[in-house]
């Protein structure tokens, strides 16, 4: 079936008759009948049974219609994408970030950016690692900010911020009186941690592996923000990235540095084959300014 035949078939299935399909497609009734007759001839089986002037879809037609609906959903997604791309070339910038740094820092940068660019429409979303990479590669996002490595030959990454891995605990926990702890101090502490098959969970597991140890898991959560909420509720202690803390008022829990934990570097991500729009460049400058104000800016390219 070619696209015209699919279009006519979809119209008949949607409206229930050839005459209504013709009105929907803005063509004549004989034109719709000819296309449908030719389609059935090419397929070698009927798509509709004609009983007393009415059309009844065959079992084959119902099966085909399920696939046609998938095609039309794809066409609608393509239509939305082309609209976004057209808008982005003129007055739109699409930004996506890891949830941690996207919780507070990126919104602050967007507000800073909008002050100087009030006519530019911003599309912003927080995405997990795989979805962020996918949307960068398909060109649906102009600028990405990721706290996890975004390794792909078609993506260009630039270190932009350096944060710490810290321990958060309730005010009455023994760690609350300390300025810093070590990974060994966490040896017998049940942690609010993350699934091992997630990038952040793997980061925690690798940190303990350097000391031939494994974290003691009290409960697993989906993100550092979830962990902070549980610590705030008094459910235990957790290791989180420093970026996630900016959305929490000071005093909700205690924050203790982890002495031997490597820094968490956030990368600016762009599609290597594309060119940055003026709006993308302006947003990047705004983000750097916000990071500098928060003492998180990575001033050199050395991560």
C-alpha positions as CSV (number, residue, x, y, z in Angstrom):
1,X,0.0,0.0,0.0
2,X,1.3,3.5,-0.9
3,X,0.7,6.5,1.4
4,X,-2.4,7.6,-0.6
5,X,-4.0,4.2,-0.2
6,X,-3.2,4.2,3.5
7,X,-4.8,7.7,3.8
8,X,-8.0,6.6,2.1
9,X,-8.2,3.4,4.1
10,X,-7.7,5.3,7.3
11,X,-10.4,7.8,6.3
12,X,-13.0,5.1,5.6
13,X,-12.2,3.2,8.8
14,X,-12.4,6.5,10.8
15,X,-15.7,7.7,9.3
16,X,-17.4,4.5,8.5
17,X,-18.4,5.3,4.9
18,X,-17.0,6.2,1.5
19,X,-19.1,9.4,1.3
20,X,-17.9,10.6,4.7
21,X,-14.3,9.6,3.9
22,X,-14.6,11.7,0.6
23,X,-15.8,14.7,2.6
24,X,-12.9,14.3,5.1
25,X,-10.3,14.1,2.3
26,X,-12.0,16.8,0.2
27,X,-12.3,14.6,-2.9
28,X,-15.1,13.0,-4.8
29,X,-16.9,9.8,-3.8
30,X,-15.9,8.0,-7.1
31,X,-12.2,8.9,-6.4
32,X,-12.3,7.2,-3.0
33,X,-14.1,4.2,-4.4
34,X,-11.5,3.8,-7.2
35,X,-8.5,4.0,-4.7
36,X,-10.1,1.5,-2.4
37,X,-11.0,-0.9,-5.3
38,X,-7.5,-0.7,-6.6
39,X,-6.1,-1.3,-3.2
40,X,-8.2,-4.5,-2.6
41,X,-7.2,-5.7,-6.1
42,X,-3.5,-5.2,-5.3
43,X,-3.8,-6.9,-1.9
44,X,-5.7,-9.9,-3.2
45,X,-8.3,-9.8,-0.4
46,X,-11.3,-7.6,0.5
47,X,-11.0,-4.9,3.2
48,X,-14.7,-4.2,3.4
49,X,-17.9,-6.2,3.0
50,X,-20.7,-4.3,1.3
51,X,-24.1,-5.2,2.8
52,X,-27.2,-3.2,1.8
53,X,-25.2,-0.2,0.9
54,X,-23.1,-0.1,4.0
55,X,-19.4,-1.0,4.6
56,X,-18.3,-3.5,7.2
57,X,-14.5,-3.9,7.8
58,X,-13.2,-7.4,7.4
59,X,-11.0,-9.0,10.1
60,X,-8.0,-8.2,7.9
61,X,-9.0,-4.5,7.8
62,X,-9.2,-4.3,11.6
63,X,-5.7,-5.8,11.9
64,X,-4.4,-3.4,9.3
65,X,-6.0,-0.5,11.0
66,X,-4.1,-1.1,14.2
67,X,-0.8,-0.7,12.2
68,X,-2.2,2.3,10.3
69,X,-2.9,4.1,13.6
70,X,0.8,3.6,14.6
71,X,1.8,5.2,11.3
72,X,-0.5,8.2,11.9
73,X,0.9,8.6,15.4
74,X,4.4,8.7,13.9
75,X,3.2,11.3,11.3
76,X,1.9,13.4,14.2
77,X,5.2,13.1,16.1
78,X,7.0,14.1,12.9
79,X,4.7,17.1,12.5
80,X,5.4,18.2,16.0
81,X,9.1,17.8,15.5
82,X,9.1,19.9,12.3
83,X,7.2,22.6,14.0
84,X,9.7,22.6,16.9
85,X,12.6,22.7,14.5
86,X,11.1,25.6,12.5
87,X,10.4,27.5,15.7
88,X,13.9,26.8,17.0
89,X,15.6,28.3,14.0
90,X,13.8,31.6,14.8
91,X,12.8,32.1,18.4
92,X,13.0,28.9,20.4
93,X,15.7,27.0,22.3
94,X,15.2,23.5,23.6
95,X,17.1,22.6,26.8
96,X,17.2,19.3,28.7
97,X,19.1,18.4,31.9
98,X,19.8,15.6,34.3
99,X,17.2,15.8,37.2
100,X,19.8,16.8,39.8
101,X,21.2,19.9,38.0
102,X,17.9,20.5,36.4
103,X,16.1,20.9,39.7
104,X,17.4,24.4,40.5
105,X,20.5,25.4,38.6
106,X,19.2,25.2,35.1
107,X,15.9,27.0,35.9
108,X,18.0,29.8,37.5
109,X,20.0,30.0,34.3
110,X,16.8,30.0,32.2
111,X,15.5,32.9,34.2
112,X,18.8,34.7,33.8
113,X,18.7,34.0,30.0
114,X,15.0,35.2,29.7
115,X,15.8,38.5,31.2
116,X,18.0,39.3,28.3
117,X,16.1,37.4,25.6
118,X,12.4,37.9,26.4
119,X,11.3,37.1,22.8
120,X,12.9,33.6,22.8
121,X,10.6,30.8,23.7
122,X,12.2,28.1,25.9
123,X,11.4,24.4,26.0
124,X,12.9,22.8,29.1
125,X,12.6,19.3,30.6
126,X,14.5,17.1,33.0
127,X,15.3,13.7,31.5
128,X,17.1,10.5,32.7
129,X,20.4,9.7,31.1
130,X,19.2,7.5,28.2
131,X,16.3,9.8,27.2
132,X,18.6,12.8,27.3
133,X,21.1,11.1,25.1
134,X,18.4,9.9,22.7
135,X,16.9,13.4,22.3
136,X,20.3,15.0,21.8
137,X,21.1,12.5,19.0
138,X,17.8,13.1,17.3
139,X,18.2,16.9,17.4
140,X,15.1,17.4,19.6
141,X,17.3,19.2,22.2
142,X,19.7,22.1,21.4
143,X,21.6,22.1,24.7
144,X,21.9,19.3,27.3
145,X,23.4,19.4,30.8
146,X,24.3,16.0,32.2
147,X,26.0,15.0,35.4
148,X,26.7,11.6,33.9
149,X,29.1,10.8,31.1
150,X,27.5,11.2,27.7
151,X,29.7,9.1,25.5
152,X,28.8,9.0,21.8
153,X,30.8,10.0,18.7
154,X,28.1,12.3,17.5
155,X,27.9,14.3,20.8
156,X,30.3,17.0,21.9
157,X,30.7,17.4,25.7
158,X,32.4,20.2,27.6
159,X,32.9,20.1,31.4
160,X,31.1,23.1,32.8
161,X,30.6,22.5,36.6
162,X,32.2,20.6,39.5
163,X,30.1,19.4,42.4
164,X,30.7,17.1,45.4
165,X,29.2,13.8,46.4
166,X,28.0,14.4,49.9
167,X,26.2,12.5,52.7
168,X,22.9,13.9,53.9
169,X,21.6,12.8,57.3
170,X,19.0,13.8,59.9
171,X,20.1,16.4,62.5
172,X,20.3,13.8,65.3
173,X,22.4,11.3,63.4
174,X,26.0,10.8,64.7
175,X,27.4,12.1,61.3
176,X,25.6,15.4,61.8
177,X,28.3,16.7,64.1
178,X,31.1,15.9,61.7
179,X,32.5,18.2,59.0
180,X,33.5,15.3,56.8
181,X,33.4,11.5,56.7
182,X,35.2,8.9,54.7
183,X,33.8,6.0,52.7
184,X,35.1,3.6,55.4
185,X,32.9,5.5,57.9
186,X,29.9,4.4,55.8
187,X,30.9,0.7,56.0
188,X,28.2,-0.4,58.6
189,X,25.7,2.3,57.8
190,X,22.5,1.3,56.0
191,X,22.0,3.7,53.1
192,X,19.2,5.0,51.1
193,X,20.7,4.2,47.7
194,X,20.0,3.6,44.1
195,X,19.5,0.5,41.8
196,X,22.8,-0.9,40.6
197,X,21.7,-0.8,37.0
198,X,21.4,3.0,37.1
199,X,24.3,5.3,36.4
200,X,24.1,6.9,39.8
201,X,23.8,3.5,41.5
202,X,26.9,2.4,39.6
203,X,28.8,5.5,40.7
204,X,28.1,4.7,44.4
205,X,29.0,1.0,43.9
206,X,32.3,1.9,42.3
207,X,33.1,4.3,45.1
208,X,32.8,1.5,47.6
209,X,34.6,-1.0,45.4
210,X,37.8,1.1,45.6
211,X,37.9,0.1,49.3
212,X,36.9,-3.6,48.6
213,X,33.5,-2.9,50.1
214,X,29.8,-2.8,49.1
215,X,27.2,-0.3,50.4
216,X,24.7,-1.6,52.9
217,X,21.3,-0.9,51.4
218,X,18.4,0.1,53.6
219,X,16.2,1.1,50.6
220,X,16.5,2.0,47.0
221,X,15.1,5.1,45.3
222,X,15.0,6.4,41.8
223,X,16.8,9.7,42.2
224,X,18.9,11.8,44.6
225,X,15.8,14.1,45.0
226,X,13.8,11.1,46.3
227,X,16.7,10.3,48.7
228,X,16.7,13.9,50.0
229,X,13.0,13.7,50.7
230,X,13.4,10.4,52.7
231,X,16.3,11.8,54.7
232,X,14.2,14.9,55.4
233,X,11.5,12.6,56.7
234,X,14.0,10.9,59.0
235,X,14.1,7.6,57.1
236,X,17.9,7.3,57.0
237,X,21.0,8.7,55.4
238,X,22.0,8.9,51.7
239,X,24.8,9.9,49.3
240,X,23.7,12.5,46.9
241,X,25.2,15.0,44.4
242,X,25.7,18.6,45.5
243,X,23.5,19.9,42.7
244,X,20.5,18.2,44.1
245,X,20.8,20.1,47.4
246,X,20.1,23.5,45.9
247,X,16.4,22.9,45.9
248,X,16.2,22.2,49.6
249,X,16.2,24.9,52.3
250,X,19.2,24.7,54.7
251,X,18.4,23.0,57.9
252,X,16.1,20.3,56.4
253,X,18.9,17.9,57.0
254,X,22.7,18.0,57.7
255,X,25.2,17.9,54.8
256,X,28.5,16.2,55.4
257,X,31.4,16.1,52.9
258,X,32.7,12.7,51.8
259,X,36.5,13.1,52.0
260,X,37.6,10.6,49.4
261,X,34.8,10.8,46.9
262,X,35.7,12.0,43.4
263,X,34.0,15.2,42.2
264,X,30.8,15.0,40.1
265,X,31.4,16.9,36.9
266,X,28.5,18.3,34.9
267,X,28.9,18.4,31.1
268,X,27.4,20.7,28.5
269,X,26.2,18.5,25.7
270,X,25.7,19.5,22.0
271,X,25.2,17.6,18.8
272,X,28.6,17.5,17.1
273,X,27.2,17.8,13.6
274,X,25.1,20.9,14.3
275,X,25.9,24.5,14.9
276,X,24.9,26.4,18.0
277,X,22.2,29.0,17.5
278,X,22.6,32.5,19.0
279,X,19.9,31.5,21.6
280,X,21.8,28.4,22.6
281,X,25.0,30.3,23.0
282,X,23.2,33.0,25.1
283,X,21.8,30.3,27.4
284,X,25.2,28.7,27.8
285,X,26.6,32.1,28.9
286,X,23.7,32.4,31.4
287,X,24.4,29.0,32.8
288,X,28.1,29.7,33.3
289,X,27.2,32.9,35.1
290,X,24.8,31.1,37.5
291,X,27.4,28.4,38.2
292,X,30.0,31.0,38.9
293,X,27.7,32.7,41.4
294,X,27.2,29.4,43.1
295,X,30.9,28.5,43.2
296,X,30.3,25.5,41.0
297,X,31.8,26.7,37.8
298,X,34.6,24.7,36.3
299,X,36.9,27.4,35.1
300,X,39.2,25.2,33.1
301,X,38.5,22.4,30.6
302,X,40.3,20.0,33.0
303,X,37.7,17.9,34.7
